[in-house]
């Protein structure tokens, strides 16, 4: 997918967001703000859930993540009978 196509798809996705909480979260993410936005759903998180999310964000920031394609390749080898 070209850069222009990615931008167009991203723009369409953002235009389809109808609630302010989600839109604020997308804005925060794209702005580089890795902290959880204050919202109803964030207030409903348990301490363990919040810690897990923050740990995941730290791992992402330090490059300790794998791409979707890497995970699919691993599982295609492990489960060749599945259509992944």
C-alpha positions in Angstrom: 0.0 0.0 0.0 1.4 3.4 -1.0 1.9 6.3 1.4 -1.0 8.1 -0.2 -3.3 5.1 0.2 -2.3 4.7 3.8 -3.0 8.4 4.5 -6.4 8.2 2.7 -7.4 5.0 4.7 -6.2 6.6 8.0 -8.2 9.7 7.2 -11.3 7.6 6.5 -10.9 5.7 9.8 -10.5 8.9 11.7 -13.5 10.5 10.0 -15.6 7.5 11.0 -14.9 7.9 14.8 -18.0 9.3 16.5 -17.1 9.4 20.1 -14.7 12.0 21.7 -13.0 9.5 24.0 -11.7 7.3 21.1 -10.9 10.4 19.0 -8.9 11.8 21.9 -7.0 8.5 22.4 -6.1 8.4 18.7 -5.0 12.0 18.8 -2.9 11.4 21.9 -1.3 8.3 20.3 -0.5 10.2 17.1 0.9 13.1 19.1 3.3 10.8 20.8 1.6 10.9 24.2 2.0 7.4 25.6 0.0 8.1 28.8 -3.5 6.8 29.1 -6.1 9.5 28.4 -8.5 10.2 31.2 -11.8 8.8 30.2 -14.6 6.6 31.4 -13.0 3.4 30.1 -9.7 4.2 31.7 -11.3 4.8 35.0 -12.9 1.4 34.8 -9.5 -0.4 34.5 -8.2 -2.4 37.4 -4.8 -1.5 38.7 -3.4 -4.7 37.1 -4.9 -3.9 33.8 -3.5 -0.4 33.9 -0.1 -1.7 34.8 -0.2 -4.2 32.0 -1.1 -1.5 29.5 1.7 0.7 30.7 4.2 -2.2 30.5 3.1 -2.9 26.9 3.7 0.8 26.1 7.1 0.7 27.6 7.9 -2.4 25.6 6.7 -0.8 22.4 8.8 2.3 23.1 11.9 0.2 23.6 11.4 -1.8 20.5 10.5 -5.1 22.3 7.6 -5.9 20.0 7.0 -8.1 17.0 5.1 -7.2 13.9 1.9 -8.9 12.8 3.7 -10.5 9.9 6.4 -12.0 12.3 3.7 -13.5 14.5 1.8 -14.9 11.5 4.9 -16.5 10.1 5.7 -18.2 13.4 2.2 -19.6 13.7 2.0 -20.7 10.1 5.1 -22.9 10.7 3.7 -24.1 14.0 0.2 -24.8 12.7 0.5 -25.4 8.9 -3.0 -27.0 8.8 -4.6 -23.7 9.8 -5.4 -21.0 7.2 -3.6 -18.0 8.7 
